[in-house]
Amino acid sequence: MGRFLGWKGWQGVVSLLTSVAAVGALFFSSQSIQAALNQVNVSEQTQITDRFGKAVDELGSDKQEVRIGGVYALERLAKDSTRDEATIIDVLSAFIRERAPVSSCPSFAQAEVSFPATDVQAALTVIGRRDVEGVNAGTVDLSKTCLAGATLVGAQLQGVDLTKANLNAVDLDRANLSGAKFDRTSLYGASLINANLTRAVVFSTVLQEAGLTGCNLTLAHFWSVNFVDAVLARTNFSGAQIEGSKFDHSSISDAPFENARLTDDTFAGARISSVDFTNAHMLNVDLTRAILDKVKGYH
């Protein structure tokens, strides 16, 4: 027994057992921490779900101030939970389509202006300042809506669908509408000063009396678009395709048309100054009835 107790290897055994106990403690500590984190994540997701449900319920209230509160609650939620941002944008877009259908606008083709209800304008504002750089930014469907008279200055509306929407007299100055879809859209008297419409697709759309000074239309596509009486100063048409569109009585000045393609477009009574069509491709385009001043590249 004395020899057993006096064995010199006991010290190593004790050290080994101590190490095993320490590893075990670390393992169980790690497991406890992970379990706690999982519990926190579940709790946070439950809170997000509850907040989302409450905000959506508020959107359906018959009181405008409650609906506005719901709009801004969803904006805060989108910032707190970026993975839900696309869903929130879809909800706000649906809210606008429901609250402001195009049928609620004055005559579609005229510049009669009503203004969006305060809750609808709030939803537009929130959508317009969403995080478009995020992977969950989502797309915006505002088709068949009445947005006449809305304020969307500097709005981030890349890729927005505005099919059959009424945006008469809307303020879209400095808005980003790159890749946007305009199909039978009315923008009568709209302001798009310094707006970005690169690669936009514009079909059978009214831009009559619209202000497009400094607007970037690079590589955009236009079919049967009404630019009558529009102001197109320093409007960039480089690489744009323009077919069957009317520029009658419009004012076009210092506007680049580098590599633009114009086909069957009319310019009767248009005032065109300091424009170089040298590198534009023009087919069946008649400028003889336009008022030309310092125009190059057209014979």
Sequence and secondary structure as in RCSB ss.txt:
>XXXX:A:sequence
MGRFLGWKGWQGVVSLLTSVAAVGALFFSSQSIQAALNQVNVSEQTQITDRFGKAVDELGSDKQEVRIGGVYALE
RLAKDSTRDEATIIDVLSAFIRERAPVSSCPSFAQAEVSFPATDVQAALTVIGRRDVEGVNAGTVDLSKTCLAGA
TLVGAQLQGVDLTKANLNAVDLDRANLSGAKFDRTSLYGASLINANLTRAVVFSTVLQEAGLTGCNLTLAHFWSV
NFVDAVLARTNFSGAQIEGSKFDHSSISDAPFENARLTDDTFAGARISSVDFTNAHMLNVDLTRAILDKVKGYH
>XXXX:A:secstr
 HHHHT TTHHHHHHHHHHHHHHHHHHHHHHHHHHHHHHHHHHHHHHHHHHHHHHHHHHT SSHHHHHHHHHHHH
HHHHH GGGHHHHHHHHHHHHHHHSBGGGSS TTS       HHHHHHHHHHHTS TTSTT    B TTBB TT 
B TT B TT B TT B TT B TT B TT EEES B TT B TT B TT EEES B TT B TT B TT EEES 
B TT EEET B TT EEES B TT EEES   TT EEES B TT EEES B TT EEES B TTSEEES BS  
